[in-house]
Amino acid sequence: MALSLLCFVLIATFLFMQTLADTSCTDCFVQSHASFYPNSEENGTDTGACGFGSFGATINGGDVSAASSLYRDGVGCGACYQVRCTNSVYCSGNGVTVVLTDQGSGDNTDFILSQRAFSGMAQSKDAATSLLALGVVNIEYRRVSCSYPNKNITIKIDESSSNPHYLAFVLWFQQGKRDITAVQLCETQNFVCKLLDRDHGAVWTSTSPPSGPLTLRMLFSTEDGEDTRIVPVNNIPENWKAGDTYDSGVQVDQ
């Protein structure tokens, strides 16, 4: 009898712990607040802390946002979030998907949305006007995969670069639900690699970069510490120039 009772207790404990594991998810919504850029155009800013430049104002159709703690010293740049306000009078159930392109904090807010994105949480144009009048709204958010149909990860050489002495670049169209946590620059011929510095935001830099055609190795990491290395199909040419963009030839689905 005692043995049967002990088995029952062990099974019940296991099922309880399994239930706890199943209910703790990374896809759950987090409660917070959001405001919007009050003095901006409808889209985002082209001087954001992520270093995306004018691309950061128009990516994702202009549905972009600054973030405070989610910026994570630049690691959060390029991440996508589903953000929806919770006022049932004005807000839609789906909300809006935004890309983080800047750092900023407001009145206890996690997000400072572009006006386009802030309005995109509303049920209608009239409701959007009412939301903008409120200025700050209660929201809930969760991390989601970034998706850019027919777009590969793209390497944008920063205008401050000078071949062959200094190379700085940002990665456009970061896809999936992973963070880019490290980047190596490799000589294509002998694959000698150099670990790059995160200068600020999403800007990666190297003084005295390797010579010849160059290959990147990017480390994509999940929130639970799972790492995946991605090597682009296409190379950065030997005669790379400041301001140019180069298609990596790869997409990341997860």
N, C-alpha and C positions, 0 to 999 in steps of 0.2 A: 504493500500500500504506500509506504513512504517513498519507495523508488518511483512508483507511478506519479506521485505528487511532485517529486523532484523533476521528472521528465516534463510534466505539464508546465511547471514554473519556467524551466529553461526554454521550452518552445514559445511560451507566451512572451518571455523577455526578448527572444530573437525576433518575433513578429513585431513587437513594439519598436525595437531599434530599427528594423527594416522600414517601418512606417515613417519614423523620424527621418531616415535617410532619403525616402522618396519625397517627403514634403519640403526638404531643404534643397531648393533648386536655384540655379543661376539665371533662369528665365523668369523668375518672379518679379513683379513690379515693386519699385521702391518709392515711397512717398517723399515729395519735396515741393519746391516752388520754382517758378520760372518767371522771368521778365523778358524784355526785348530791347534791342539797341534803339534808344529813343531818337538819336540824331543821325541815323543812317538812312541809306536808301532801302528799298524793299529787300534787297539781298543782304548778304553779310558784308564784313569789312575786308578790304584788300591789304590791310596792315596787321593781320592777326599774328599772335605770338607763335603759331605753328610754323610760320615761314612759307605758307602756300602762295602768298601774294594775291594777284587778281584772280587766280584760279580758285582760291579759297572763298571768294565772294560769290561765285557762280556754280561751283560744284553741286551736284544733287539738285539742280534747278534753283539754287539759292536757298534751299532748306538747310541752313547751317546754324551752328551755335557756338558760343563761348561756354566754357565750363570752369568751375572752381576746383574742387577736389578731384574731379574726374580727369582733369588735365594731366595729372601725375607726372609733373616735370617733363612734359612733352610726349611721354609714352602713349597718352590717350589721344594724341592728334590723329585724325583720320578715322577714329572709331565711330560707329553708328549706334543711335539710340532711338527707340520708339518712345515718344513723349506725348502724353495726352492729359489735358486738363480735366478736372473732376467735377466741374459745375455742369450738371445735367441740363440746365437751361440753355447754355451756350455751346457746350462741347460735344464733339463727336466721339463715338466709341473707339475709333481707330487712332485718332490723333494724327501725329506727323512723325516721319522718320528724318532725323537730322544727322549731319556729319559734324564732328567737333573740329573746328578750325582755329580756335582762339582760346585765350585764357581770360577769365574775368569773374567777378563776383558782385552780386547786388544785395538787395535786402533779404538776407537768408535764402538766397536762391542757389541752386546747383546749375541752372542753365540761364544764359542770356541769349535768346533766340534772335534770328533775323526777323524783321517784321513779317516777311512772307511766311516763315515757319510758324510764328506765333499766331498769325491769322489762320494758318492751315489746321490748327486744332479745333476750329469752330465748325458748327453745323452748316452755317450759311454766311453770306456776305454781311448781312445785318448783325448776326451773332459775332462775326469777326470784329466789327466796329465796336461792339460792346466790350469784347475782350481787350482790345487795344486801350479802351478808356479805363479799364481796371488797372492796367499797368503790370501788376504782379498777380499771379494766379496759383492756386494749388494744383499740383500735377502728380502723376506717377510715371515712372520711366523704367525701361529695361534695355540691356544691351541686345542688339540684333545684328545680323550679318549685313555687311555692306554689299550691294550688288550694283554693278555697272555693266549692263548688257553691251556686248560687242566692244568692250574696253579691256585692254591688258594693263597690268601695272606699268606705269610710265616713269622714266627717270628724267627729271627736269634739272638741268645744270644751272646752278645759281649764277646770277650776273657778276658776283664777286669772284668767280673762279678765274684762274689764269693758267693755261696749259703751258708747261708741264709742272708748274711750281705749286699750285694750290687748286684743290678740287672740292667744291661744295655742291650738294644736290638735295632735292626732296623727291619723295616717291609719291606720285599721283595714283589715284584709283586703288587705294588700299582696299582689299576685298576680304570677304569672310568675317569672322568674329574673333580674330586673333590680333594681338599686338605685334608690331615689328620691334623687337627688343634688342637686336644687334645686327650690324651690317659689316661684312668684310669685302674688301676690294682686292681682286686677284688678277695677276698677270695671266692672260689667256694661254700663253705658250707653255709656261712651266708651272702654272697654278700656285705660285708663291703669293700668299695672301697677307693683307694688312687689315687689322681691326680698326674701324673708323670711330671717330668721336661723334657723339650727339651734341652738336654745337648749341642748338636751342630748338625747341619744338620738334619738328620733323626734319630738321636740316642736319645732314651728315657731312662731315668734313675730313679732309686729309691734307696735311702738308707733305710735300714731296711724294705725290701719289706714284704708284707703280707705272711703268712705261708700257707702251704698246697697246693693243686692244685689251680692254678690261672686262672682267666678269664680276658680277656681284654674287655674294652668298648672304641671303637674308634669313634671320632667325625669327620665326613666327611662334608666339607663345600664347597659351590659353591662361585663363584666370586660375586654373588648378595646377599650373606648372607644366603642362604638356608642351614640348617643343618640337617644331618641324623646321628643317632647313630647306629653303627653296633656292634653286639656282636658275636664273633666267635663261631662256633659249638664246636670246640675242645679246650681243656684246656692246659695250660702249666703245666706239671706234677710237683708234689711236689719235686722230686729229679732232677730238671732241672740242666743242666751242661753248663758251659762256652763253647762256640763254637758250641753247638748243634742247630739244626733248628727244628721247630715245625710247622706243617701244621695247619692253622687256620680252614680249612674246609669251608671257605666262599669266594665268588667272588662278586665283585661290578661292575655292568654293566654300571652305569651312573656316 
